[in-house]
Amino acid sequence: MDKVPLEIRLRKKSRLLTISFENGRNFDLPFEYLRVNSPSAEVRGHGPGEGTLQVNKQNVEIDEIEPVGHYAIKIIFNDGHDTGLYTWNYLYELGTEQPIRWQEYLDRLATEGYAR
């Protein structure tokens, strides 16, 4: 079943996107985490292994959020990135998988020789 958010709050001071879902789950997603996990082709590529590692996004901000129909949002970041639609299901996935995805990102940064 699709996940539907009850509330989406942009918390600029703490640099978090807070999402509350109908099933009672709530997630605080950091701006950097959302940026490096953008669903855009620019970040993810068009197939397995084609993604581009996003670096130096620690200070990225969200300028605006635009609704897309009844199924997604478009996030406009201050680094100019504004492609990729964050569907409700993808946002829920990002919330539930946050610890694993974040560690994978940090590990990949280290492997590629970048520091955060």
Residue pairs with C-beta under 8 A, 6 or more apart in sequence:
2 71
2 88
2 89
3 21
3 22
3 23
3 88
3 89
3 91
3 92
4 21
4 22
4 88
5 19
5 20
5 21
5 22
5 88
5 91
6 20
6 21
6 22
7 18
7 19
7 20
8 17
8 18
8 19
8 20
8 65
8 73
9 17
9 18
9 19
10 17
10 62
10 65
11 17
11 18
11 28
12 61
12 62
15 30
15 31
15 32
15 61
16 28
16 29
16 30
16 31
17 28
17 29
17 30
17 31
17 34
17 62
17 65
17 75
18 26
18 27
18 28
18 29
19 26
19 27
19 29
19 91
19 92
19 95
20 26
21 88
21 92
25 92
25 95
25 96
27 91
27 92
27 94
27 95
27 96
27 98
29 91
29 94
29 95
29 98
31 60
31 61
31 62
31 77
32 57
32 58
32 59
32 60
33 94
33 98
33 101
33 102
33 105
34 62
34 75
34 86
34 94
35 54
35 57
35 60
35 77
35 79
35 81
36 43
36 54
36 57
36 105
37 43
37 94
37 101
37 105
38 44
38 54
38 75
38 81
38 83
38 84
39 84
39 85
39 86
39 87
39 90
40 81
40 83
40 84
41 83
41 84
42 52
42 81
42 83
42 84
43 51
43 52
43 54
43 84
44 50
44 51
44 84
45 51
45 52
53 108
53 109
53 112
53 114
55 109
55 114
57 79
58 116
60 77
60 78
60 79
61 77
61 78
62 75
62 76
62 77
62 78
63 76
63 77
63 78
64 75
64 76
65 73
65 74
65 75
65 76
66 73
66 74
66 76
67 73
67 74
68 74
68 85
71 87
71 88
72 85
72 86
72 87
72 88
72 90
73 85
73 86
73 91
74 82
74 84
74 85
74 86
75 82
75 84
75 86
76 82
86 94
94 101
106 116
109 115
109 116
